[in-house]
Structure formats: C-alpha cells, structure tokens
Amino acid sequence: MSIEVQNISKFYGDQKALDDVSFSIKSGEIVGFLGPNGAGKSTLMRILTTYLKADSGSATVQGCDVQTQQKGVQSCVGYLPENNPLYPDMYVKEYLEFSASVYGLKDSTERINEVIAQTGLVAESHKQINQLSKGYKQRVGLANALLHNPKVLILDEPTTGLDPNQLVEIRQLIRKVGRDTTILLSTHIMQEVEAMCDRVIIINKGKIVANDLIKNLKSDSNQLIEVEFDYRVEKELLQKIKRVRDVRELHGFNYALVFETQDDMRSAVFDFAHDHGLKILALNKRSKNLEAMFQELTG
C-alpha cells in the first residue's frame, strides 16, 4: 500500500478531531477526501505529511512510519496545503531553486525547468510571486510539491478560488500527474472529485462514514425525489409515504425524499398530495450523484 492509516485519533484539547480513522490507498490511485468544514480532513493530511503527530494509532507512507521516519516520509511526499504558503517577494524560478536546495537536489536546473513546463508556468517564471494571479500561485505550489518527484501527492483544496478556466487546467494537470503518482485530494467541489477520482473517502465529525468506489456509492438501491408543495408538510407525515427512507426539508415548501427502491415513486408522491389536499408545484426525480450522497452521509 502507498498510504496505510490505522486507528488514528487526534485531540485538540477536549475536542476529538479524528476518531479511530483507518483506510489504505494503493499505488497509483487518485482518491477524493471529502468532509464538511471541521470534519478532520486537514488534520489527517498534516499527520500524513509529518506536520502533526497523532495521539494514537499509526500511519505509513510508502512504507515509512510518519512518527519515527519523518525524513523518509518527507522525501516521498509532495504536499500542497490549503493556504499554499509562498514567498511573495521571490521570483518563481528563484523560489523553486530555493526549494530545490531545501530538498537537497543537485543540478536542479533541468528539473526546475521540467516542473515549470509541466505546470504551465513558462510565461510567468520570470515574475515575482506577488505579481501572479491566484491560479498561477496555485501552479507554483504544485510545481514546488512536484519538484522532488514524489511518489505520493497530498493536495488540500488545490482549486480554491480558481475561475472555471483555471479549474479545468488544474484538473487536467492533476489527472496527468496522477498517471504516475498516488494522489490524496481534498476538495469541496464534488464535480472535481467525480471528474478526477475513482474512489472517495468521506469523513464526518472525525469518523470515516464512506470509503468506496464512486460508481458503487452512486449505484445503491436508493432513489431521490425532490418535491415542492403549496403548503408546509410535517416531516413525520411525509415519512409515512410508502418506502420512504429519509426526508429532508430544503427551503420554503421544498422537500427531498429518499426512497429505498429504484422503482419510480413519483406516483406515490402524487397519491400522498391528493389524499392530503395538497398541490404539487414541482416534482423531480434526481439521479444519485456524489453531492446527494455527501449530504446524506454528513447530514
């Protein structure tokens, strides 16, 4: 396994940020790591990159223990943290040369030119970092993470603040890098996960609540129907509809109904409305996408 996490727990004072977390990632996988704000994603990523120590449990990256073999982990991991710390007064090439010296890379000029080309920074490489747009600053962070040819890439919100064109470019770059590298990718953009990842791990309140291939998560036996009535309806009443598993109030008089069947249950919703003197203003059967799964699991 490229990444192995076993029973990791982490406290901040009395708050339990990670609660007995375990999972593994095979070499060459691109895995999406999802969860609400405060769920523990960044904490686990910092443990895997040796920035933090776990209070209990163990983890290895490329066979190196994150607690006792920190240098080994650092040599095989490229890390792009959420805040992407850069030296704004440095020029792009100057910054990468500095990073290469920290990594102990010898004759690094060729490698620096490679990552500059790989991340689309050729036209910007002569500029100071503080002159770059948000998108190009993210590219500098990626170039820095790739500089030492890591076997594992850990990316914490790499597409935050990017415009749609930059999102596409960074997505393509990550997929290209992923051909030869294990990638653990944290993001709030579900479309990015579906576009780039084969598998997803979802964490909520410090616990793993899902760990499976995206196609498996989306192909379960549940069905989602969104309905808008002309009056408010109590959830307890909606839960009496045949084969309803869950009811969520959305906004106004809109509700999301989860049914434990793939049979079209819109007729059952029509019958419910008729029996209770309600008018249906909108009724949609939704495909089971990752966003719906995320909402169900993190509630």
C-alpha positions as CSV (number, residue, x, y, z in Angstrom):
1,M,0.0,0.0,0.0
2,S,1.1,3.5,-0.7
3,I,-0.7,5.0,2.3
4,E,-1.8,3.0,5.3
5,V,-3.7,4.6,8.2
6,Q,-4.6,2.5,11.2
7,N,-6.8,3.7,14.1
8,I,-5.6,7.3,14.1
9,S,-7.0,9.6,16.7
10,K,-6.2,13.3,17.4
11,F,-7.4,15.7,20.1
12,Y,-7.2,19.5,20.3
13,G,-7.7,20.0,24.0
14,D,-11.1,18.3,24.7
15,Q,-12.1,18.2,21.1
16,K,-11.7,15.0,19.2
17,A,-10.7,15.9,15.7
18,L,-10.0,12.4,14.5
19,D,-11.7,9.3,15.9
20,D,-10.1,5.9,15.2
21,V,-9.6,6.6,11.5
22,S,-8.4,3.7,9.3
23,F,-8.1,3.4,5.5
24,S,-5.5,2.4,2.9
25,I,-4.6,3.7,-0.6
26,K,-2.9,1.7,-3.3
27,S,-0.1,3.0,-5.5
28,G,-1.3,5.0,-8.5
29,E,-4.8,5.7,-7.0
30,I,-6.4,9.2,-7.1
31,V,-8.6,9.3,-4.1
32,G,-11.0,12.1,-3.1
33,F,-11.0,13.0,0.6
34,L,-14.3,14.8,1.4
35,G,-16.0,16.2,4.5
36,P,-17.6,19.3,5.9
37,N,-15.5,22.1,7.4
38,G,-14.1,20.9,10.7
39,A,-14.5,17.2,9.8
40,G,-10.8,16.4,10.3
41,K,-9.5,16.4,6.7
42,S,-6.7,18.9,7.1
43,T,-5.7,17.4,10.4
44,L,-5.2,13.9,8.9
45,M,-3.3,15.4,5.9
46,R,-1.0,17.2,8.3
47,I,-0.4,13.9,10.2
48,L,0.4,12.1,6.9
49,T,2.9,14.8,5.9
50,T,4.5,14.8,9.4
51,Y,3.4,18.4,10.3
52,L,1.3,17.0,13.2
53,K,1.6,14.0,15.4
54,A,-1.3,11.7,16.1
55,D,-2.3,11.0,19.7
56,S,-2.9,7.3,19.0
57,G,-2.8,4.9,16.0
58,S,-0.2,4.6,13.2
59,A,0.3,5.6,9.6
60,T,2.8,4.8,6.9
61,V,3.5,6.5,3.6
62,Q,5.5,4.4,1.1
63,G,6.4,2.1,4.0
64,C,7.8,4.9,6.1
65,D,6.2,5.5,9.6
66,V,5.0,9.1,9.9
67,Q,6.0,9.2,13.6
68,T,9.5,7.6,13.5
69,Q,10.7,8.0,9.9
70,Q,9.8,11.6,9.1
71,K,12.6,12.2,6.7
72,G,11.7,9.2,4.7
73,V,8.1,10.4,4.5
74,Q,9.1,13.9,3.5
75,S,11.3,12.6,0.7
76,C,8.5,10.7,-0.9
77,V,5.6,13.1,-0.4
78,G,4.6,16.3,-2.2
79,Y,2.3,18.5,-0.2
80,L,0.1,21.4,-1.3
81,P,-1.6,22.8,1.9
82,E,-4.8,24.8,1.7
83,N,-3.2,28.1,2.4
84,N,-0.3,27.5,-0.1
85,P,2.5,29.3,1.8
86,L,4.8,31.1,-0.7
87,Y,7.4,33.8,-0.5
88,P,5.7,36.6,-2.4
89,D,8.9,38.7,-2.9
90,M,10.7,35.9,-4.6
91,Y,10.7,35.2,-8.4
92,V,9.1,32.0,-9.5
93,K,12.4,30.4,-10.5
94,E,14.2,31.8,-7.5
95,Y,11.6,30.2,-5.2
96,L,11.9,26.8,-6.9
97,E,15.7,27.0,-6.7
98,F,15.4,27.7,-3.0
99,S,13.0,24.8,-2.6
100,A,15.4,22.5,-4.6
101,S,18.2,23.4,-2.2
102,V,15.9,22.5,0.8
103,Y,15.2,19.1,-0.8
104,G,18.9,18.7,-1.3
105,L,18.5,18.3,-5.1
106,K,21.8,18.6,-7.0
107,D,22.0,20.0,-10.5
108,S,18.3,21.0,-10.2
109,T,18.1,23.4,-13.2
110,E,16.8,20.8,-15.5
111,R,14.2,19.5,-13.0
112,I,13.0,23.1,-12.3
113,N,12.5,23.7,-16.0
114,E,10.6,20.4,-16.2
115,V,8.1,21.3,-13.5
116,I,7.7,24.9,-14.8
117,A,6.7,23.4,-18.2
118,Q,4.6,20.7,-16.6
119,T,2.5,23.2,-14.6
120,G,2.2,25.8,-17.4
121,L,4.4,28.4,-15.7
122,V,6.9,29.1,-18.6
123,A,5.4,32.5,-19.4
124,E,5.2,33.5,-15.7
125,S,8.6,32.1,-14.5
126,H,10.3,35.5,-14.7
127,K,7.8,37.2,-12.5
128,Q,7.7,37.8,-8.7
129,I,5.2,35.5,-7.0
130,N,3.2,38.5,-5.7
131,Q,2.5,39.6,-9.3
132,L,0.8,36.3,-10.1
133,S,-2.9,35.6,-10.2
134,K,-4.5,33.1,-7.7
135,G,-4.4,30.4,-10.4
136,Y,-0.8,30.8,-11.1
137,K,0.1,30.9,-7.4
138,Q,-1.6,27.5,-7.2
139,R,0.5,26.3,-10.1
140,V,3.7,27.5,-8.2
141,G,2.5,25.5,-5.2
142,L,2.0,22.4,-7.4
143,A,5.4,22.9,-9.1
144,N,7.0,23.0,-5.6
145,A,5.1,19.9,-4.5
146,L,6.3,18.0,-7.7
147,L,9.9,19.3,-7.6
148,H,11.5,16.2,-5.9
149,N,9.5,13.6,-8.0
150,P,7.3,12.4,-5.1
151,K,5.6,9.0,-5.2
152,V,2.7,10.5,-3.2
153,L,0.9,13.8,-3.7
154,I,-1.3,15.2,-1.0
155,L,-3.4,18.2,-2.1
156,D,-5.6,20.2,0.3
157,E,-8.2,22.3,-1.5
158,P,-5.9,22.8,-4.6
159,T,-8.7,24.5,-6.6
160,T,-9.9,27.1,-4.0
161,G,-10.5,30.5,-5.5
162,L,-9.9,29.5,-9.1
163,D,-12.1,30.6,-12.0
164,P,-13.7,28.0,-14.3
165,N,-10.9,28.0,-16.9
166,Q,-8.3,27.7,-14.2
167,L,-10.3,24.8,-12.6
168,V,-10.2,22.9,-15.9
169,E,-6.5,23.5,-16.3
170,I,-5.6,22.4,-12.7
171,R,-7.9,19.4,-13.1
172,Q,-6.1,18.3,-16.2
173,L,-2.7,18.8,-14.6
174,I,-3.7,16.7,-11.5
175,R,-5.0,13.9,-13.8
176,K,-1.8,13.9,-15.8
177,V,0.4,13.8,-12.7
178,G,-1.8,11.0,-11.3
179,R,-0.7,8.6,-14.1
180,D,2.5,8.0,-12.2
181,T,1.7,9.2,-8.6
182,T,-0.6,8.3,-5.7
183,I,-2.8,11.3,-5.0
184,L,-5.0,12.1,-2.0
185,L,-7.1,15.1,-2.9
186,S,-9.3,17.2,-0.6
187,T,-11.9,19.5,-2.1
188,H,-15.4,20.8,-1.6
189,I,-16.1,20.7,-5.3
190,M,-18.0,17.5,-6.0
191,Q,-17.7,17.8,-9.8
192,E,-13.9,17.8,-9.4
193,V,-13.9,14.6,-7.4
194,E,-16.2,12.9,-9.9
195,A,-14.0,14.1,-12.8
196,M,-10.7,13.1,-11.3
197,C,-11.1,10.3,-8.8
198,D,-12.1,6.7,-8.9
199,R,-12.6,6.3,-5.2
200,V,-13.8,8.6,-2.4
201,I,-13.3,8.6,1.4
202,I,-15.9,10.7,3.3
203,I,-15.2,11.9,6.9
204,N,-17.7,13.5,9.2
205,K,-17.0,14.6,12.8
206,G,-13.7,12.8,12.8
207,K,-15.1,9.4,11.6
208,I,-14.9,7.7,8.2
209,V,-18.5,7.4,7.0
210,A,-17.8,6.1,3.5
211,N,-14.9,4.5,1.7
212,D,-15.7,3.1,-1.7
213,L,-15.5,3.5,-5.5
214,I,-17.7,6.4,-6.7
215,K,-19.6,4.2,-9.1
216,N,-20.6,1.9,-6.1
217,L,-21.7,4.8,-4.0
218,K,-23.9,6.2,-6.8
219,S,-25.4,2.8,-7.8
220,D,-27.1,1.9,-4.5
221,S,-30.8,1.0,-4.3
222,N,-31.9,4.4,-3.1
223,Q,-33.9,6.9,-5.2
224,L,-34.1,10.7,-4.6
225,I,-37.2,12.7,-5.4
226,E,-37.5,16.5,-4.8
227,V,-41.0,17.9,-4.4
228,E,-42.5,21.3,-3.8
229,F,-46.0,21.6,-2.2
230,D,-48.2,24.7,-1.9
231,Y,-48.1,24.3,2.0
232,R,-45.6,23.2,4.6
233,V,-45.8,19.5,5.4
234,E,-44.6,17.9,8.6
235,K,-41.6,15.5,8.1
236,E,-43.3,12.9,10.2
237,L,-46.3,12.9,7.8
238,L,-44.0,12.6,4.7
239,Q,-42.2,9.7,6.3
240,K,-45.4,7.7,6.1
241,I,-45.2,7.6,2.3
242,K,-44.6,4.0,1.2
243,R,-40.9,3.0,1.1
244,V,-39.6,6.4,2.2
245,R,-36.2,6.0,4.0
246,D,-35.4,9.7,4.7
247,V,-36.9,13.1,4.4
248,R,-35.0,16.4,4.3
249,E,-36.5,19.9,4.3
250,L,-34.7,22.0,1.7
251,H,-36.2,25.5,1.6
252,G,-39.7,27.0,1.5
253,F,-42.1,24.1,0.9
254,N,-39.5,22.0,-0.9
255,Y,-38.5,18.5,0.3
256,A,-36.1,15.8,-0.6
257,L,-37.5,12.3,-0.3
258,V,-35.2,9.3,-0.3
259,F,-36.8,6.0,-1.3
260,E,-35.4,2.5,-0.7
261,T,-36.2,1.4,-4.3
262,Q,-35.3,2.1,-7.9
263,D,-39.0,1.9,-8.9
264,D,-40.3,5.3,-9.9
265,M,-42.1,6.6,-6.7
266,R,-43.4,9.9,-8.1
267,S,-46.9,8.3,-8.4
268,A,-46.8,7.6,-4.6
269,V,-46.0,11.3,-4.0
270,F,-48.9,12.3,-6.2
271,D,-51.2,10.0,-4.3
272,F,-50.0,11.4,-1.0
273,A,-50.6,15.0,-2.2
274,H,-54.2,14.0,-3.4
275,D,-55.0,12.3,-0.1
276,H,-53.9,15.3,2.0
277,G,-55.4,18.1,-0.2
278,L,-52.0,19.4,-1.4
279,K,-51.0,20.8,-4.7
280,I,-47.6,19.7,-6.2
281,L,-45.8,22.8,-7.7
282,A,-42.7,20.9,-8.8
283,L,-41.6,17.2,-8.8
284,N,-38.2,15.9,-9.9
285,K,-36.6,12.6,-9.8
286,R,-32.9,13.1,-9.3
287,S,-30.0,10.8,-10.3
288,K,-27.9,9.7,-7.4
289,N,-24.9,12.0,-7.6
290,L,-22.0,12.4,-5.3
291,E,-23.4,15.6,-3.8
292,A,-26.6,13.8,-2.8
293,M,-24.5,11.0,-1.2
294,F,-22.4,13.6,0.6
295,Q,-25.4,15.3,2.0
296,E,-26.9,12.1,3.2
297,L,-23.8,10.9,4.9
298,T,-22.8,14.2,6.6
299,G,-26.4,15.4,7.1
